[in-house]
């Protein structure tokens, strides 16, 4: 059944997503009406998280928030790979149990997610909690003749699954097999491991094929099925997981169940070391122009642990978490993210536009944007809230809200949505200035009506920013003090320029204006005085 929405002006709304499986945008129709299951491939927890680990969770947390806002009941699952070659190697290096490494790094990962406002994940299943299910799943594939045991290993026979390659759009000739030391135990180099026999000293579990541990791919098939069902709605992950991981998940899941594993496959672009800055944990071997969906180019510049990416907790000590979240959402999720701390700092300048407005809003209305404004929690509530609203500013607020929703309905285009928020805050500032709401001489009756309009419009903006997980609480005091000090210094320069113009010292006035413009601060002379804005 179609999930249909209508905006306040009666315009039809439909959510569309780009499905990697079909390579096209499709209308989003969940398996079960009104309910959505999302599975996102999580980390292998052997080292502290880096910023690349935050990309998927922030994106899919935002997707969940928007779907909940749109009226869906959403269950969001992110797995933890707590048994793997890398974990075993780190355990040996540190001379501590593998479980201890996994526990420490899982705590680090979850702590970083909390800092980033990622609070929509419902379950963090661990691979080691599903060993029994993994063994049963593997045995079922053997019984169905899709898999075979070989000297303590169990492999999936890709020749038995005719649709192998449908997600990545590859033929066997275009693929590279796992090979390595197991090649002689496989029927084909393209077959992949479901179960791996234990090596001496490694963690292992008893199975019908001897002591061993799960292969990587089967863990996600088992956990997604256990928590979301044999067919669920959205499977997410980085573009680099499309092959072989997601391809193998599809093969083993659909072979066992005889039905579609996931209806929609959503892949986010990878985080790249910025070409402007050079390397972040690895050589910058890619072109400066990396395109959406171009896996080879994105992989070349991908930020990863193996390239020495720094711990995310260290970055959080330098950069506010909201600034990083804003940065990650500032482009479409399918595009590669060009990373450098300089780029994040540029985003931080844009955020100051909103923080300054929130301070101005409090001065004008006496209300705290964060604590005193209760915004609609769903699209339907927002429509009802605006149904009877009228006035020039509220007409603009309705139009901007529609633009924001259209961007998000179109494959969760957070970049387009954020662009609309900048237009929104500009209109709010213009209204304050045009109606002289900061002037003490303003007629009290006019001011009261205009302030009501401003509060209603700001409530709409808060409704929208809530779907992105932004502006939920005030920045840390240090950031606020810095913002206020910056604003006072700019105002001081504006006052100096005004005095210079009054004294007919136009050379000084022009220099102040030009120097501020160099810093990205634009001045606009209006009948009520000079106002400034920051280029975004």
N, C-alpha and C positions, 0 to 999 in steps of 0.2 A: 504494500500500500504506500502511496506517495506521502512524504512528509512535507506538507505545504504550509507556508507562512504568508501573511500579508502585513505589509508595513502600515503605519498610521495613515498614509495617503492612499492605501489600497493597492500598492504595487506588489506584484507577485515576487516571492522570494523562494529560491531553491538552492540548496547547497550542492556544489559540484566539486569533485576531487579528481586530481590527475592520478590515474591508476597505472602503475608501472606495468602491470600484467597486460593491459590492453593498449598501453602507450597512448592514452587519450583521456580527456576529461569526461567523467561520467556523473550522472545524477546520483547523489548519495542516498541509497535506500538500504537501511540496515536489515540484517537477516531476520531479526525479530522487531516488529514495529515498536518504536519508542525506546528501544534498548540498544546500546552500542558496546561492543567489546574491543579494546585496543591492546595489542601486545607490541612492546618495544624491546628490541634486543639490548640488554644491559651490558655492563662491563665484565671483563675478567679481572678479578680483584687481587692483583699481585703487586701493584705499585700505587702510590697516591694518585688521585684523580688529577687530570689536567683540564684545561679549558675545553679541549675537544670533547671530553666526556659530558660536558654540560649542554652541548648543542641539541642532541636528540631529546633529552628530558625537558628542556625549556620549550622546544617546539611542540612536542606532543602533549605536554602539560597545558600549553595554550590551546591546542586543538581540543583537548578535553574540556577546558573551561568554556570555550565557545560552543561546543556541542551541548553542554549542560545548560548554558544560557539560552540555547535554541530549543530547549525542552526535552532533551534526551536524558535517559538514565544511563550513565557511562561507568563501565568498569575498566580500569587502566592497570595493566600488569607490566612490570619491568623486571626481567630476570637477573639473577646474580650467578655468574659462572665461577663456582668456588672449587673446581677441580680441573686442572689443565696442566699442560707441559710447563708453561711459564710459572704457574704457581708452585709446581714441584721444584723447579730450578731455584726460585726465590727462597723456598723453604730450606733447601740444601745450603744455599749461600749464607742464609742467616742462622742456620742450625737451630731452627725452631719448627714445630709442627705446621704442616700445610694449613690446617684449620685455624691456627693462630694468625698466620699471614692473612688469610681470607677474612677473618673476623675484624682485624685492625683496618684493613683497606675498605671493607664494606662500611664500617663506621665513618671513615674519612669521606667516602662517596656520599653517604646519606647526610652527613653534616653539611657538605657543600651544596647539596640539593636544597636543604632547608634554607641556607643562606640566600640561595637564588630564588626563593619563593616557589619552588616546585613542590606543591603540597597536594597534587591531584593523584599521585600514584597510590593505588589501593592495595596492591600486593607486591612484595619483593621475593618471589620464590627462589630458592637456592637449588642448584643441580643435585647436591648431595642429599637433599630431602626427598628426591624422586627416584632413587636408584631402583627400587622395586618396580615402579611403573616403567622405567627405561628398559629393564630386563624383559618385562612382559611385552612391551611394544616391539622390541627386537625379535623376540620369539614368534610373535604374530607375523612379522614380515618374513621370517624363515618359513613358517607354515604356509604362507601364501606364495612361496617361491620367488619373493622379491629380494631375498637376502640369503647369504650362505656363511657358514662358519669355516674358518681356515686357520688351523694351528693356534687356537685360542682367541683369534680375532673374529669379528663378524663384519661382513661388508654388504653394502647395498649394491645390487647388480643393476646399473643404470640402463643396460640394454633391455631390461624387462619393463621399463617405464617409458613408453613411446613419447610422452610429452616432455621428457627431460630437456631442459634448455628453453622452455617457453617463457620464463620470466626474464632471463638475460638475453633472450633472442640469439642464442648461440647453438651451433651444431657441435657434435662431438669433435669434429675436425678442428674447430676453433678453440677448444678447451685444452687446459693443461691438467693432467691427472695428478693425484697426490704423490704417487711414486715413492721416492725415498727408500728406506729400509724395508718397507712392507710390499714393494712391488711384486716380489716373487710369490707372495701369498694371495694375490688377487687375480681374478679372471681377466680383468681389464684394468689399465692404468686409471680409468675414469671412475671406477668403483670407489666408494668412500666408506670410512669406518663408522659402524654403529656401536661397536664395542671393541676395546683395545685390551689385549692381554697385558698382565702386569709385568713390569720389569722389577728386578730385585731392589728392594728398599723403597719402592713407590707405594703410595696409598692404593688400596684395592678393595674390591668387594667380591664375594663368591657369586658365581653365575653358572648356568648349565654348560658354559664353554670354558670354565676355569676362572681363576682369580683375574680380575681386571677392573676396568673403569669405563665410563661412557665416552663415546666420541662426542665431539663438540656439537654437531648439527642436531643430533637426536634429542639433546637436552631441551632445546626450544620447542621442538615438536611435541614432546611429552608435556612440558609445563603449560604451553598455550592450550593444549587439548584439555588438560585436567582443570584449568581455571576458567576457560572461555568456551569450551566445546569443540567438537570436531570441525565445525565451520564457524568462524567468527568474522567480525566486520573489517577491522583495520590492523594490518601488520606493518609496523614501522621499523625504520633503521637507516643507518647511513648508506650512501650510495655504494660504498665499498663492500657492503654485505650482500649486495644483490647476487653476486656469484663469488664463491660457490655456496655460501652459507644459506641464503634464502632459497636458492634453487634446490639445494639438497633437502631443506625443510619441506618444500612442496612435494618433492618426489616421495619421500618416506611417509609423509602424512597422508597424501592422497592415495598412495598405494595401499596403505593399511585401511583407510576408511572408505575409499571408493567415492569420495566427494571432494568438492573444493575446500582447500584449507582455510584461506582467507579471501574475502570478497574484494577487498581493496588493498593494494600494496603501495605504501607511501614511502618514498626515499628522500631524505634530506641531503643537501649538498655538504661536502666536507669542508672543514676549516683549514684554510691555507695559510702558510707563512707569507706575509705580505711581500710583494715584489718591491715595494718601496723601502722596506726595512731590511730585507735580506732573510736570514734564516731564523726560525724559531725551533730549535731542537733538531735541525737537519738542513741539508743543502737545499737551496731554492733552485730546483731543476726544471721548473715549469715555465711556460710562457706567461707573460703578464696578463694575457687575456684568456681566462679559463671560463669555459662556457658551461651552462646548466646541462647536466646529464653527461658531461665528458669525463668518464671515470678515469681514463689513463692520465689526463692532465691533472685532475684533482688528486689522484693518488700520489703523483710526483711531489706535490707540495704539502701533502697532508701532515698535520701536526699529530704526533703520536708519542707514546712512551719510548718506543724503540729509537726515536730520533732525539730523545733527551728533553722532551717538553717538560717545563717546570711545573711543580705542584700547584694546583689551583688555589689551595689555601694561602699560598704566598701572594698570589695575585689579589685575593680578597683583602689582604692586609694593605694593599696599595690603592685599590679601585673599589668604589661602592658596588655592591652586588646589583643594585637596580640599574646602574649604568651599563653593566655587562649584559643584563637581561635585555635592556633596551637595544643595545648593539646587536645582539643575536636575532632580535625580531625586526630589525630595520630593513631587511631585504626579504624576498620571497624564500621560503624554506628550501625550495629545490635548487636554489642558486648556491654556488660555493661562497664561503665567507672569507673575505680577505682580511686576515688578522694582523694587527699590530697594536701595541698599547697606544701609539699615537692616534690610530683610527678610533679606538675606544674613547680617548680623550676628546676627540672631535664630537663624538656622540654626546659626551658629557656636557659640552657647551650647549648643545641643542636642548638637553634636559633642563638646563638653567632657565630656559624660556618658560617652562611649566612651573618650576619652583618659584620663580619671581611672580608669576601670576597668582599662585596659591597664597603668597604673602600679601599681594595686593588685594585679593579677594577677601582675606581676613580683615584687612584695614577698612575696606569699604563696607562689608556686610557685618563684621563682628563675629563671623562664623569660621570655624576651622574646617578647611576643605576635607581633611583626613577624618576628623572625629565627629563633625557635626552634620555631614551630608550623608543621608541614607539613600543610596541609589537603587533603582530597580534591579532585581537579581536575574530576571529573564527577559527575553525579547517581548513576550506577551505583556509583562508588567510595564515595560518601557513604552509600548504602544499605548497602553491605557493611561499611563502617566502623562503622555503628551497629547492625548486625544482632545482635551479642551483647552490646551495652552494656546495663547495668541500673543502677537506682538512681533515687531520686526526682528528682534534678536532670536525669538523662539522659532520664527519661520526659517531663519538661517540654521538654527540648531537642528531642526527636523531634516533639512536638506543634507546637512553634514552627517547626521546620524545615518541617513539612507545610504550615503556614499560609503561610509565606514562599513556598514553591513553588507553592501554589495561587494566590497573588496574581500571581506572575510568569507562570504558565501562562495566566492570564486577561488576555490582551492586554498582557503585560509591564507590569503595574501596579506600578511601582517605588515609588509613594507608599504603597500598602498594604504592600509588602515592607519599606520603611523603618520604618513603624509597628510591624511585628512585631519588627524589630531593637531598637527601644526597649524593647519588652516583654521581649525576650531579655536585654538587659544589666541590666534591673531584677531579673530572676530570678537572674542570676549574682551581683549584689551582695547580694541577699537571702540567697543560699546562704552566701556568705562570712561574713555577719553572723550568721545563725542558727547556723552551725556554729562560730562564734568562731575562724575560721581565722587571724585576726591576733593571737590571744591567745597569749602565750608559755607559759601554763600548760596548754595543750591537750594531751591524751593523744597521744603520738607515733603510735601505731597508728591511732587514729581519724583523726588529721590526714592521715596518708599516704593512707588510703582516700578521704577527702573531696577531697584535692587531686587525686587521679587522676580523680575525677568532674568536678572543676572544669576540669581540662585537657582532658578529652574534650569537655565541653560548649563550652568556648571554641574548640576546634578546629572544631566544627560551625558556630559563629557565623562563624569565619573563612572556612569553606567558602562560606557564604552571601554574606558581604560581598564576597568575591572576584568573584562574578558581577556585582556592581555597580561593580567597579573601585575599591572603597573600602578603606582601611586596608591598603594594600600596603606602605607604608613609614612610618616614624615621622615626625611633623611636624617642621618645621625647629626647630632648637634654641631659637630665640627664642620660638616658640609653646609649646614644652614648658616652658620656664622660666616663662613667663607663667601657664600652667596650674597648675604646681606652686606658684607664689607665691600664686595665687588660692585654691588649696586650703588652704594654710597659714594664710592670713588668715581664711578661714571657720572653720577649726578653732580659731584663736585666739579668735574671737567666741563659738564654742560653749563653749570653756573658761571665758570670762568669764561666760557665762550660767550655766554649772554652778556656778561660785563664787558668783554672786549668789543662786541658789536655795538653796545651802547656808547662806548668811548670811541667808536669809529676805527678801532684797531682791527680791520677786516683781515689783515694778514695772519694775525694770531688766531682769530676765530676760524679761518679757513684751515689753518694747520691743525688745530684741535680736531676739527671734523675729519680731515684727511687721515690723521694718525689713528683715530678711533676706527675709521673704516678699514684701515690696514689690519686692525685686530678683529675685524668681523663685526663691529658694532656700528649700526646705521642710525643716524640722527634724522629726525623729521620735524621741521618747524611747523607748528600749528597755531591757530589763533589763541589757544589757551596755554601755549608754551611749547617747549621742545621735548619730544619723547624719543626714546631709543628702543631699538630691537636688535636681536642677535641673529646674524645670518645662519640659516640651518641648511 
